[in-house]
Structures are given as C-alpha cells and as structure tokens.
C-alpha cells in the first residue's frame, strides 16, 4: 500500500505504508483537510505520536516544519517511516523513536522537549476515557504555550466531554467535509 503526498515540497511523493492491520494511514483527503485548517506549519517542531507510516509528520516537514519527531512501537512502522524520510531527504530534520508511546512521552518530558504541533493518532482500541485523557494530558505538557494538538478518534466515540472541558479542546470535532473551519486558537487543541 502507498499513499500520495498532497501538499508541500514533495507533492506527489508516494509513501510506503506498513502492511499491518494496526496502521490506519490517513487518506490524502484527510491530510489535506488537516493542513488546510492548520494553514501554516512553517518553522514548527512537530510530534507525531502513533506515527504509522509517518505521513502526517512528513507532510508537515514538506510544508516547512523545522523538525519532526515520530513515535511508534511497531517495527514495520518504524522501518516505513525511516525509508520514507530517507527518500524525501528529511532524515536530518527528524527523529524516529521506537518505543511505547507512554515511555517515549515520559522520556521527552524529562528532556524538557516542547512541540508546536502534536498529532495523536492512536489505535481505536485506546479509546476509553481514561486512556485518551492520559494521552491528551501528556501531549499538552509537551506542547508550547500556543501549540496545537490534533487528535483522531473514532467517529462514534469522540473525545470525552470532560476531556474537552479540562483541556479546552476546540469543539465541535472537525469533519472531513468542512472547509470553513480555520486554525484553532493558540494554546488550543482540535480533533478529527
């Protein structure tokens, strides 16, 4: 399976995608919608949690992000991410971490790493209220004060209401058909 890059300096690049039922690669339509809403990622430090093929972080790099850090535990995903980064010549502006997300996020926190843009795209099995709250809480600790966190969730699940209130997530969720939404306010998060 391959995905085609839809924006930025590598428009038309075909991403290698690991063949695994654990990886749900974003379609070109969804990635385009996300980056249309974000407007600009130029100069940003990006964190891609549960990176899969790395398509979101790589797209950010192709649109001018300064650096992208990719986290995934799946060996096939890590291999695909590294191959895609090398083909796009982004290996010098990226870090790939093969660890469980919780361990990797704790390590980044201990290193006082901060990110302007954080993508969270966990397996749907992670979407119970306690787990998603923990992932969002940790991600926000790694976000700069005016950073943006983008979290995918199953349409039927949504982000728990108490998470929206506690973390000031931007309701309503962004839909794949809406183009009228613009960037979330600084320091806010959005979900798709």
N, C-alpha and C positions, 0 to 999 in steps of 0.2 A: 504494500500500500504506500502511496506517495501523496503528499499534499502540495499544492502550488501556492507559493508566496504571493500575496495580493497587493502589498504596499511596499514602499521604501526602495532602497538601493538595489535590492536583489529580487525585485518584482519578477515573477515567472519562475523563480527557483523552485525545484521540486524536492521537498523534504522527504527524507527516508523516515518511515514510521515503523516502530517495532510491531511485529505480529504477535499481539498478546490481547487477550480479552480484558486485561486490566487497563489498557490505554484507549482513551476516547479522544482521538485527535479533533481539534476544532476545525470546522469547515471554513473555507475561505470567506463565506458569507458572514459567519460569526466573528472571525478575526477582524474582518473589515469593519463590521459594526462596532466592535470594541475600540478599535483605533480611531474611527471617525468620532466617537464620543470623547475619547481622551484628547483629541485634537493634536497635541504635540508631546512627544516623549524626548525631545532633543536634550542631550546632556544629563539625562536621568540615570540613576543607578536602579536596576530592576532586579527583583527577586521572583523567580518562577518556581513555586512550590508544587510538588507532584507534576513535574515538568513533562513527562511522557516523551514526546518527540522533540520538545523544546521549541515548538512553533511560536508560542506567544513571546518568549524571551528573544528568540531570533528575529521575529518581526520587529520587536522594539529596537534591537540593535540596528536593523536595516533602516529604521526610521530616525536614527541619530542618537539612540541611548548611549551613554558613556560606557556602561558596563552592565553585564547581566550575570546573575548567579542562578544556577539551575540545581534543584534538589529533586532526587528520585532515588528509590531503593532498588528498582527493577534493573538487573544487569542489561537486559535488552534495550531498555530506555536509555540508560547511560551510554551504551555503545552508539545508538542512533543519534543522541544529542551531540556527542563528540564528533561523529562523522559529519553531521550537518554543519556544525560550527567550523570544522576544518574546510569543508567545501565552500563555505561562504566567506572564509578568511576572517572569522570572528573569534578564533581561538585565543588571540591575545587580549581580547576585551571581554573575556568571560571566565567564569569559574564553574566547574561541574562537581557537585558533591553527591557521592553515592552513600547515602545514609537514610535511616528512618527520619521522617520529617521532624518528629519531636526532638530527637537527638541533634539533628542539624540546626534547628531553630535555637535550641539552648546554646549550642556552640557559637552561633553567630551573635547571640545576645551577650555572651561572655566576652566576645571580641569587640563589643560596642558597635557592631555594624548597623548602619541605617540605610534605608532604601526609600527612594522617591515613589516607586511604583511596585506593588506586590500583587502577583497573580496567585490565586489559590484555586486549584482545580482537582480536588480530592476524588478518589473513587466514591461512588454513590453509597457504598456500604459505610462510609464515615459519617453519614448524615443523621446522627442522632443529636439531640440538643446539646448534650454535654461535650461531645467531640467537636462539633462545629464552633461552639462558643470558645473552646480552648484554642482552636486553630486561629480564630479571628483575634482573640485576646493576645496571643503570642505575636501574630503578624503585626498588630498595631504597635506593640512595643518595639518592633524593628523598623517602624515607619518614621520618617522625618515628620516634623510638626505639620507640614502642609502636604503630606504624602497621600497617595490614593491606593486603596486596597480593592481589588476586583476579585470576587468570589463566585465561582459557578456552583449551582445547586440544582438538584432535580426539580423540574417544574412543579411537581406535586408537593414537594417538601417545603421549599422556600427557606429563608433564613429565619430562625425562631424570632418571634416578636420581641422577646426580652433582649435578644442579641442586638436587634435594630435599635432599641431604646438605649441599652447600656453603651453601645459602641457608636451611636449616632450614624448608623448606616443609612444611606440615602434611599428611602422608599419612593415610589414602588420599584420593584426589580426592573431592570432594563429588559425590554423584549427584543427579540431578533428582528422584529418588523418596524420598530420605532427608530426613526432617524431624527426626531425633533429634540431628543434629549441631548444635552451638552455635558461637558466635564462636570463631575461633582465638585462641590465647593471644597476649597483647600482643607485638608485635615479630615475629609470625609471618605467614606468607602462606598463602593457600589457593588451590586451583584448582578449576575446574568444567568 
